[in-house]
Amino acid sequence: MSAGRRDGGVWLGIAALVLLVTGCSSFSQRDQMARFNAAYASGEYVLAAEAMDYDADEFDDPGTSGRSESGSDVLESLHQGEALRLAGDYARSVAAYDRAEAGMKYLDTEGNLIAVWDNLSSILLNDASLNYRALMSEAILVNTYKGLDFLALADAADARVEFNRADDRTRRAVDFFSEEIRDRQQDLQQDPANARMVYRTLDSRDLQQALDERYGNPSQWQVFADYMVPASTYLHGLFFLAAGTGGADTDKALTSLRRVAGMVPGNEVLSRDVALAEALASGRQSRQQLSPQVWVVYENGLGPVLEEVRFDIPLPVSHNDYGQIVFAVVALPRYRDRSSVPGHLVVAGADEKPAVTEPMASMGRVIQTELQARFPGVLMRAVSAAVLKGMIQVEAAESMGALGQFGAILYTVSTTQADLRSWQALPDHWQVARIERPADGQLTLTDSRQGVLGTLELPQWPFTLVYIKRPTAGSAATAMVLDLQGEHAGQYLTLPAGSGTEK
């Protein structure tokens, strides 16, 4: 057997092994997510947590697991954290979110050797071969959900920390995206010849045409003017409005509420909240004299998921003074919407005029805002991988003949995949309402399409948050009644009344 045929057989063996490993890994991840989504969509949140390999002992002490330190279970911990929160298991929800944050911190502070290896792996294989890197919006929501967990546990001090972290991450987001693009550019500079080909491809008419026809122009997406997660900024504002201990806290509340109201013009609830914060900040209104207030935040539906867009682009390659065209494969992730629960909630007390929840923010718009900011870096990495694999095909054909070229093509096809992992416990959108606490404490919640969900017995707190999450119309709504000042433990119910338990 000739050396070329032997080497070609090696390429075929490598391609087959890569295809087997990546195929098994992808199947395992899809099966795990399918089990999670089936339980989550039906409101079986304990089963949903267990589907992500939930281990109660590890969650009781998140710092003891080597996996959390390596960042290898960030995605599982995100799903577990939210499923446990919706099951009313707030302490373990915090522990799961702590594990996710530990992994995120590791990925943000990894050493140069690991970063170089990750970059090489993502190009030789794909981004899905790396530990999961959470979106900035996901990281912000982790701190927000932990803040709600701590309110449910009557831990105002830790709730304050988490809402502040969410706000700090929001402020740092723009710099983070800029640094990410700079990192991609620095990676390319390590190989000047490859960098020239990558930049030439990025500027090529063929790539721009393929993007326009197959992917869409990110500059045309409907995005927020400023990067933020409105629900997180809103809850940050509500917390400091209610639990503020001085003028600085009230100013924080006013700043956050103004930002959200400015991004959702026409929402009367948000406008009234800004007016209340202004009155408190100016001294025209005191917290002690204010009648008890109840906010309802309705987290609704299933958030967007990723799909893959693949296309070929002609890549002019010059190798050993011989020019030819290789068709390189580019795979990009793109978000698509799932579904919401139709309608809105009507919030009413016996002696109060009913309030209706008004739309506040779309998760799809949040993610498109982030993906638009990150897209140059995502595209640069995808094109870098396409160029490198195109060169491998050329070299394999020259040194190993047709068999080697076939093995290199098989390797390219099997490893060129967009990373389609995402946190699938996020909502489609949020709605908000505010009402004065009914004198008798009875608050009735009605679904505008399905009728009465149930009646809540509200405690006599000055500032109450009723946080409702409902992933699908076929699942019960989870209602968490929280003291926004963090002085009393929260209540947990499932609605319609009688469909679950109260804690």
Residue pairs with C-beta under 8 A, 6 or more apart in sequence:
4 399
4 400
4 401
4 403
4 404
5 400
5 401
5 403
7 399
7 400
7 404
8 396
8 400
8 401
8 402
8 403
8 404
8 405
8 406
8 407
9 403
9 407
10 407
11 396
11 400
11 403
11 404
11 406
11 407
11 408
11 411
12 403
12 406
12 407
12 410
13 407
14 407
14 411
15 407
15 408
15 410
15 411
15 414
16 410
18 125
18 411
18 414
18 415
19 410
19 414
22 125
22 126
22 128
22 129
22 414
22 415
22 417
23 414
25 128
26 128
26 417
29 421
32 51
32 52
32 53
33 424
35 51
36 48
36 51
36 52
36 79
36 83
36 424
37 424
39 45
39 47
39 48
39 51
39 83
40 48
40 83
40 424
40 425
40 471
41 302
41 471
41 472
41 474
41 475
42 472
42 474
42 475
43 471
43 475
43 476
43 478
43 494
45 83
45 84
45 86
45 87
45 478
46 83
46 87
46 89
48 79
48 83
48 425
49 79
49 80
49 83
49 84
49 87
49 96
52 76
52 77
52 79
52 80
52 83
53 73
53 76
54 80
56 92
58 64
58 65
58 99
59 80
59 84
59 92
59 95
59 96
59 99
60 92
60 95
61 95
62 68
62 95
62 96
62 98
62 99
62 102
63 102
65 73
65 99
67 73
68 77
68 98
68 99
68 102
68 103
69 102
69 103
69 106
70 103
70 106
70 131
71 102
71 103
71 104
71 106
71 107
71 131
71 132
72 103
72 131
73 99
73 103
74 99
74 100
74 103
74 104
74 107
74 131
74 132
74 133
74 134
75 132
75 134
75 421
75 423
77 96
77 97
77 99
77 100
77 103
78 96
78 97
78 100
78 134
78 138
78 142
78 423
78 425
79 423
79 424
79 425
80 96
81 93
81 94
81 96
81 97
81 100
81 142
81 145
82 93
82 145
82 423
82 425
83 425
84 90
84 92
84 93
84 96
85 93
85 145
85 148
85 149
86 469
86 478
88 478
88 480
88 492
88 501
88 503
90 149
90 150
90 152
90 153
90 490
91 149
91 153
93 145
93 146
93 149
94 146
94 149
94 150
94 153
97 142
97 145
97 146
97 149
98 146
100 134
100 142
101 139
101 142
103 131
103 132
104 134
104 139
104 142
107 131
107 133
110 118
118 130
119 187
121 129
121 130
122 129
122 130
122 381
122 385
123 381
123 384
123 385
123 388
124 385
124 388
124 415
125 415
126 331
126 385
126 415
126 416
126 417
126 418
126 419
127 381
127 418
127 419
128 417
128 418
128 419
128 420
128 421
130 419
132 421
134 142
134 423
135 367
135 370
135 422
135 423
136 169
136 173
136 176
136 177
136 227
136 370
137 229
137 366
137 367
137 370
138 423
138 426
139 169
140 166
140 169
140 170
140 173
140 229
140 232
141 166
141 229
141 231
141 232
141 426
143 162
143 163
143 165
143 166
143 169
143 232
144 162
144 163
144 166
144 229
144 231
144 232
144 235
144 236
146 158
146 162
147 159
147 162
147 163
147 166
147 235
147 239
148 159
148 235
148 467
148 480
148 482
150 156
150 158
150 159
150 162
150 486
151 159
151 239
151 465
151 482
151 483
151 484
151 486
151 490
152 480
152 482
152 489
152 490
152 492
153 489
153 490
154 483
154 486
154 487
154 488
154 489
154 490
155 486
156 243
156 485
156 486
156 487
157 486
159 239
159 243
159 486
160 239
160 243
160 486
163 235
163 236
163 239
163 240
164 236
166 229
166 232
166 233
166 235
166 236
167 232
167 233
167 236
167 252
167 256
170 227
170 228
170 229
170 232
170 233
173 227
173 228
173 370
173 373
174 227
174 373
177 227
177 370
177 373
177 374
177 377
180 374
180 377
181 376
181 377
181 380
183 377
184 376
184 377
184 380
184 381
184 384
185 380
187 384
188 194
188 195
188 198
188 199
188 380
188 384
189 195
194 384
194 387
194 388
194 391
197 315
197 317
197 387
198 380
198 383
198 384
198 387
201 207
201 313
201 315
201 328
201 383
201 386
201 387
202 379
202 380
202 383
204 313
206 313
206 314
207 313
207 330
207 383
210 311
210 312
210 313
210 330
211 217
211 379
214 309
214 311
215 309
215 311
215 332
215 334
216 334
218 371
218 372
218 375
219 372
221 368
221 369
221 371
221 372
222 365
222 368
223 365
223 368
223 369
223 372
224 230
224 263
224 365
224 366
224 369
225 263
226 259
226 263
227 369
227 370
227 373
228 259
228 260
228 263
228 366
229 361
229 366
230 260
230 263
230 264
230 360
230 361
230 366
230 430
231 297
231 299
231 360
231 361
231 430
233 256
233 259
233 260
234 256
234 257
234 260
234 270
234 297
234 360
234 361
234 430
234 432
235 297
236 252
236 253
236 256
237 252
237 253
237 254
237 255
237 256
237 257
237 260
237 273
237 277
238 253
238 257
238 273
238 295
238 463
238 465
238 484
239 253
239 484
240 249
240 250
240 252
240 253
240 256
241 250
241 253
241 257
241 273
241 276
241 277
241 280
241 463
241 484
242 287
242 462
242 463
242 484
242 485
243 249
243 463
243 484
243 485
243 486
244 250
244 252
244 253
244 280
244 287
247 281
250 277
250 280
250 281
251 281
253 277
253 280
253 281
254 274
254 277
254 278
254 281
257 270
257 273
257 274
257 277
258 274
258 277
260 270
260 360
260 361
261 267
261 270
261 271
261 273
261 274
263 361
264 270
264 359
264 360
264 361
267 358
267 359
267 360
267 432
268 358
269 355
269 358
269 360
269 432
269 433
269 434
270 360
270 432
272 434
273 434
276 285
276 290
276 293
279 285
280 286
280 287
287 462
290 462
291 436
291 437
292 436
292 437
292 460
292 461
292 462
292 463
292 464
293 434
293 435
293 436
293 437
293 462
293 463
293 464
294 347
294 434
294 435
294 436
294 437
294 443
294 458
294 464
294 465
294 466
295 432
295 433
295 434
295 463
295 464
295 465
295 466
295 484
296 345
296 347
296 355
296 357
296 432
296 433
296 434
296 435
296 445
296 466
296 468
297 430
297 431
297 432
297 465
297 466
297 467
297 468
298 344
298 345
298 357
298 430
298 431
298 432
298 433
298 468
298 470
299 427
299 430
299 467
299 468
299 469
299 470
300 340
300 341
300 427
300 428
300 429
300 430
300 431
300 469
300 470
301 338
301 339
301 340
301 341
301 427
301 428
301 429
301 470
301 471
301 472
302 338
302 339
302 340
302 424
302 427
302 428
302 471
302 472
303 338
303 363
303 364
303 367
303 424
303 425
303 426
303 427
303 428
304 335
304 336
304 337
304 338
304 363
304 364
304 367
304 422
304 428
305 335
305 336
305 338
305 420
305 422
305 424
306 333
306 334
306 335
306 336
306 418
306 419
306 420
306 421
306 422
307 333
307 334
307 335
307 336
307 420
308 331
308 332
308 333
308 334
308 417
308 418
308 420
309 331
309 332
309 333
309 334
309 418
310 329
310 330
310 331
310 332
310 416
310 418
311 329
311 330
312 327
312 328
312 329
312 330
313 327
313 328
313 330
313 386
314 325
314 326
314 327
314 328
315 325
315 326
315 327
315 328
315 386
315 387
315 390
316 323
316 324
316 325
317 323
317 324
317 325
317 326
317 390
317 391
317 394
319 391
319 394
319 395
319 398
320 398
324 394
326 390
326 391
326 393
326 394
327 390
328 386
328 387
328 389
328 390
329 386
329 389
329 412
329 413
329 416
330 382
330 383
330 386
330 416
331 382
331 416
331 417
331 418
332 378
332 379
332 382
332 418
333 378
333 418
333 419
333 420
335 364
335 367
335 368
335 371
337 364
337 428
338 428
339 428
339 472
340 428
340 429
341 470
341 471
341 472
341 473
342 449
342 473
343 447
343 448
343 449
343 450
344 356
344 357
344 358
344 431
344 448
345 356
345 357
345 431
345 433
345 445
345 446
345 447
345 448
345 453
345 468
346 354
346 355
346 356
346 357
346 445
346 446
346 448
347 354
347 355
347 356
347 357
347 433
347 435
347 443
347 444
347 445
347 466
348 354
348 355
348 435
348 443
348 444
348 446
349 435
349 436
349 437
349 438
349 439
349 440
349 442
349 443
349 444
350 438
350 439
350 440
350 442
351 438
351 439
351 440
352 435
352 436
352 438
355 433
355 434
355 435
356 433
356 448
357 431
357 432
357 433
358 431
358 432
358 433
359 429
359 430
359 431
360 429
360 430
360 431
360 432
361 429
361 430
362 428
362 429
363 426
363 427
363 428
363 429
364 428
364 429
371 378
382 418
385 416
386 416
389 408
389 411
389 412
389 415
389 416
390 412
392 408
392 411
392 412
393 405
393 408
393 409
393 412
395 408
396 404
396 405
396 407
396 408
397 404
397 405
397 408
400 407
425 471
427 469
427 471
435 443
437 443
437 458
437 460
437 464
438 458
441 457
441 458
441 459
441 460
442 455
442 456
442 457
442 458
443 455
443 456
443 458
443 466
444 452
444 454
444 455
444 456
445 452
445 453
445 454
445 455
445 456
445 466
445 468
445 477
445 479
445 495
446 452
446 453
447 453
449 473
450 473
452 496
453 477
453 495
453 496
453 497
454 479
454 493
454 495
454 496
454 497
454 498
455 497
456 466
456 479
456 481
456 491
456 493
458 464
458 466
458 481
459 481
459 483
459 488
459 491
461 483
461 484
461 485
461 487
461 488
462 485
463 483
463 484
463 485
464 481
464 482
464 483
464 484
465 480
465 481
465 482
465 483
465 484
466 479
466 480
466 481
466 482
467 479
467 480
467 482
468 477
468 478
468 479
468 480
468 495
469 477
469 478
470 476
470 477
470 478
476 494
476 495
476 496
476 499
476 500
477 494
477 495
477 496
478 492
478 493
478 494
478 495
478 500
479 492
479 493
479 494
479 495
480 490
480 491
480 492
481 490
481 491
481 492
481 493
482 490
483 489
483 490
491 502
491 503
492 501
492 502
492 503
493 500
493 501
493 502
494 500
494 501
